[in-house]
Amino acid sequence: MTTLELRPPASALGNASGSGLRKFKDRLATTLISASFAIALVPLVWLLWTVVSKGFHALTESGWFSGTQRGITYRDSGGGAGMPFSAPWNRFCCAR
């Protein structure tokens, strides 16, 4: 009885002359993608740090969760977005 031996072609085994170039291209692509990801993380981490460092003290104040914003307009300190955004919204939903 004869046995049939299935072997992959030589190029799939990495014995071909182009395998070194393929490994180089693979490592180059992996390095470029990893570097791009790291570069993209820089502004995100910077933004997170800025928000946490400048806003953490507001969360730790005693009146943060129990205080009210009633009567505070865009002209007051901590009053929100400003006239172009707050006035139309107030006229639309909150007018009495």
Buried (B, 14 or more C-beta within 10 A) or exposed (E): EEEEEEEEEEEEEEEEEEBEEEEEEEEEEEEEEEEEEEEEEEEEEEEEEEEEEEEEEEEEEEEEEEEEEEEEEBEEEEEEEEEEEBEEEEEEEEEE
